[in-house]
Amino acid sequence: MANELDYRPKSLLVTGMKLLALGLAAAAAGLGLTDERATPDLSGAVAWLNSPPITDQSLRGKVVLVDFWTYSCINSLREMAYVGAWAAKYKDAGLVVIGVHTPEFSFEKDRANVEWALPFYKVTYPVPMDNNYAIWNAFTNNYWPADYFMDGKGVVRHHHFGEGDYEQSERIIQQMLKDNGAKNVPTGYVGATGTGYELPPSDDVRTSETYVGTRRPDHMDQSGLIGDWDRGAEAGVLQSAPGALVFQFHARDVNLVMGANGKPVHFKVTIDGAAPGDGHGVDVAPDGTGEVREPRMYQLIRQKGRIQDRTLRIQFFDPGVATYSFTFG
């Protein structure tokens, strides 16, 4: 049977199509969607994990979210709870998520470390290892995390830097999938999904990320290192035990990126001179004890109740621990 629209005057059909196009354009404009640029080159990765290599040409006709992250970054980890949920929720509607892993620290260039991190953080979508910053530079990116939204024509329509605005990002995914012709696009929005590393930060964080190594201008004062430390550009490495780091902070959470030289390193955390108790982090027992094994971010403190100025001390009982940066939440 012929569609009843076929019997309408051609002028009405054209007018209807124009109105539909204007409506879609208005909806896109309301979400901040514009034609920013063509999708940059995705080649240059030293390896692809969870997937064979993907080219930008093979993505034509699909809506794509490219998320820049690195596995020791608390900002990336907190956002990943949403990115992973979007990948699962919109997969059948045609969304492709690519998590470009661009390392901040040298140990994040090691394939074995990244392969360990993917199941630990429940990352199942394709991950190119961007060790040489080839994809990062192609996107002229400067942030972890950073999200770029591409339509089926291979055009970047939106970007978002840093954490937050998750509902807006999900609206954009839904609109772009509909514009691409997807049917039965899921509705609603993903909420905060976790209680561990991925818990959103508190509203009262007054201490900024602080590096132990000397490469960055925002590195910790030498007085915070107690014992025999070899302090390099990326990290401070404890040469002989015992040794300690002392740091004053104002935040709910305290995280420290650490690694060990092949052997476990035992440590104990105190807050204002006492064991953390129910204010301990994911990687610390209530009595403050913990163990460094793989190089990654370790959550030391998650305070309960009122946030105030505190003094953290972490004492190490074995040599060889490498300490990189404090982050907060």
Sequence and secondary structure as in RCSB ss.txt:
>XXXX:A:sequence
MANELDYRPKSLLVTGMKLLALGLAAAAAGLGLTDERATPDLSGAVAWLNSPPITDQSLRGKVVLVDFWTYSCIN
SLREMAYVGAWAAKYKDAGLVVIGVHTPEFSFEKDRANVEWALPFYKVTYPVPMDNNYAIWNAFTNNYWPADYFM
DGKGVVRHHHFGEGDYEQSERIIQQMLKDNGAKNVPTGYVGATGTGYELPPSDDVRTSETYVGTRRPDHMDQSGL
IGDWDRGAEAGVLQSAPGALVFQFHARDVNLVMGANGKPVHFKVTIDGAAPGDGHGVDVAPDGTGEVREPRMYQL
IRQKGRIQDRTLRIQFFDPGVATYSFTFG
>XXXX:A:secstr
   GGGGS HHHHHHHHHHHHHHHHHHHHHTT    EE       SEEESSS   TGGGTTSEEEEEEE TT HH
HHHHHHHHHHHHHHSTTTTEEEEEEE  SSGGGG HHHHHHHHHHTT  S EEE TT HHHHHTT   SSEEEEE
 TTSEEEEEEESS  HHHHHHHHHHHHHHTT SS   S      SSTTS   S      EESSSSSSSB  GGGE
EEEEEE SS EEEEEEEEEEEEEE SSEEEEEEE SSS EEEEEEETTB  GGGB TTS TTSEEEE SSEEEEE
EE  S    EEEEEEESSS  EEEEEEE 
